[in-house]
Amino acid sequence: MHTTNRLSPYLKRIGLQAPVQVDPTGLARIQSAHRQSIPFENFDIPLGRGVTCDSDAVFAKLVEARRGGFCFEHNRLLADMLTDAGFTNRILLARVLLGDPPAPTARAHCLLLVEFGDERWICDAGFGGSYAPPMRLRDGERAQTGDGAHHRLSRIGQDGDLPGAWLLERMGPKLATDGRVNSDDQWEKQYAFDLMPVAQADLALGCHWSATHEGSRFTNLTVASICLPDGFASLVDRQLTVWRKSAPMDRRSLDTPQAYGDALASVFGISLNTADIARLPLF
């Protein structure tokens, strides 16, 4: 197994003391730790810095600089670190279907396919809308997460079909999301994907589209989110929502740069300096 010298600092970043077992339980543990430690965020886009998703750039940003990122950054990092930890994996592309768009969306999301012998699983460290757990890739597979949500996988077509060959759906608390769901008790589409091979150039193209296209969520909103053991914290522009099953909801508008910066640090672990916060289009 080829490894880099990056696994130990990554594990420290996500709060794990040692590598996990190379099995589905270990996969779930590392993904959960990642999602609860490294925030989802797009601040470099409104700040005009752009986003790249090569291995060196995402490690420097998400681990060394202790920032967050969006899906192409998170899952590039997770794929690299899983490889170093002994997991056989590769990246897949997906189309986000939240809100039932009238036509197939761009392949502007990514996730991982992880193999354990003849068994295949998906995992995702970069879905900013809610927590999507590792799941066995099997038609009708279901899982439940600590926020109380249920998740299911369905086979909907073949590789190359629109919108994809597999569909991930979620049913659960609206407040344990970034606000794009409509119900607490109905199955809602999250994203569709297939198992076609993906090159680094494909990831770079999806990353570029997400960071620059006028139709991308990330060029129109400033967002951050992080998973909690029994809930979810989301920031959409200036609206903060922190929801846990075990505590009262915290929902408020962050109307000053000071309040915004304080919430970034205390809720999401993101440190932006005062000048950067003042440059955000929110203020």
RAZIWO-V69450 format. One line per field, one symbol per residue. ss: DSSP state (H for helix, E for strand, C for the rest). psi: psi as a letter, one per 40 degrees, with the letter a starting at -180 (. if undefined). burial: # if it has 16 or more other C-alpha atoms within 10 Angstrom, else .. Layout:
BEGIN
ss=???
psi=???
burial=???
END
This chain:
BEGIN
ss=CCCCCCHHHHHHHCCCCCCCCCCHHHHHHHHHHHHHHCCEECHHHHCCCCCCCCHHHHHHHHHHCCCCECHHHHHHHHHHHHHHCCCEEEEEEEEECCCCCCCCCCCCEEEEEEEECCEEEEECCCCCCCCCCCEECCCCCEEECCCCCEEEEEECCCCCCCCCCEEEEEECCHHHCCCCCCCCCCCEEEEEECCCCCCHHHHHHHHHHHHHCCCCHHHHCCEEEEEECCEEEEEECCEEEEEECCEEEEEEECCCHHHHHHHHHHHHCCCCCHHHHHHCCCC
psi=hhiafedddddddefhdiiiigiddddddddddddedhihifddddeeeihifiddddddddddefaaaaddddddddddddddeehhiiiiiihhehegidihiigfiiaihhhgbehhiiihefhedahhihihghhehiiiieeeiiiihiheaiheiheadihhiihahdefaeeeieiefihhhciiiaeiihidddddddddddedideideeeihiiiiiidfaihhhhbehhhhhideiiihhihgeidddddddddddefhhhidddddeied.
burial=......##.##.##.#...#...#..##.#################....#####..##..##..#################################......###########....###################...#.##.#.########.....#################..#.....#########.......##########.....##.########.#########.######........#..#..#####..######....##.#.#.
END
